[in-house]
Amino acid sequence: MQKLILAACCALSLTGCSSEYIIATTDGQLISTDGKPKWDKDTDMYRFEDSEGRDQQIPKSSVKQILER
């Protein structure tokens, strides 16, 4: 019974973690993000939270690739 409870707690703690993503830009920059960047159709920009917790935006045309780390 204790092993089942321990396994359930471990599984729940892992699902709460957000993934880190890397945005590769067309000019060669690598930007680290907390969580998956979200594309805003109205502004045609990706919105994300950087590694210091600040909200950032980048134009979709400047993004070459988004990779999950």
C-alpha positions as CSV (number, residue, x, y, z in Angstrom):
1,M,0.0,0.0,0.0
2,Q,2.8,2.4,0.8
3,K,4.5,1.7,-2.5
4,L,1.3,2.6,-4.3
5,I,0.9,5.9,-2.4
6,L,4.6,6.7,-3.1
7,A,4.2,6.0,-6.8
8,A,1.1,8.2,-7.0
9,C,2.8,11.1,-5.3
10,C,5.8,10.8,-7.6
11,A,3.6,10.8,-10.7
12,L,1.6,13.8,-9.5
13,S,4.7,15.8,-8.7
14,L,6.1,15.1,-12.2
15,T,3.0,16.3,-14.0
16,G,3.1,19.7,-12.2
17,C,6.5,20.6,-13.7
18,S,6.6,22.8,-16.7
19,S,9.1,22.0,-19.4
20,E,11.9,24.2,-20.5
21,Y,12.0,25.1,-24.2
22,I,14.7,26.7,-26.4
23,I,13.7,29.2,-29.1
24,A,16.2,29.4,-32.0
25,T,15.9,32.7,-33.8
26,T,16.7,33.5,-37.4
27,D,19.7,35.6,-36.3
28,G,21.3,32.7,-34.3
29,Q,20.1,33.5,-30.8
30,L,19.0,30.8,-28.4
31,I,16.4,31.9,-25.9
32,S,15.5,29.7,-22.9
33,T,11.9,29.7,-21.7
34,D,9.9,28.3,-18.8
35,G,7.0,26.5,-20.4
36,K,5.9,26.2,-24.0
37,P,5.7,29.4,-26.0
38,K,2.2,30.3,-27.1
39,W,1.5,31.8,-30.5
40,D,-0.9,34.8,-30.5
41,K,-2.7,34.9,-33.8
42,D,-3.8,38.6,-33.4
43,T,-0.2,39.9,-33.0
44,D,1.6,37.1,-34.9
45,M,4.0,36.8,-32.0
46,Y,5.1,34.1,-29.6
47,R,4.6,34.9,-26.0
48,F,6.6,33.1,-23.3
49,E,8.1,33.5,-19.8
50,D,11.9,33.7,-19.8
51,S,14.2,31.9,-17.3
52,E,14.0,35.0,-15.0
53,G,10.2,34.9,-14.9
54,R,9.5,37.9,-17.2
55,D,6.8,37.8,-19.9
56,Q,8.4,38.2,-23.3
57,Q,7.3,38.3,-26.9
58,I,9.1,37.6,-30.2
59,P,7.7,37.9,-33.7
60,K,6.9,34.6,-35.4
61,S,9.0,35.6,-38.4
62,S,12.1,35.7,-36.1
63,V,11.6,32.2,-34.9
64,K,13.5,29.5,-36.7
65,Q,12.7,26.5,-34.4
66,I,11.3,25.7,-30.9
67,L,12.8,22.7,-29.1
68,E,11.7,21.1,-25.9
69,R,14.7,20.7,-23.6
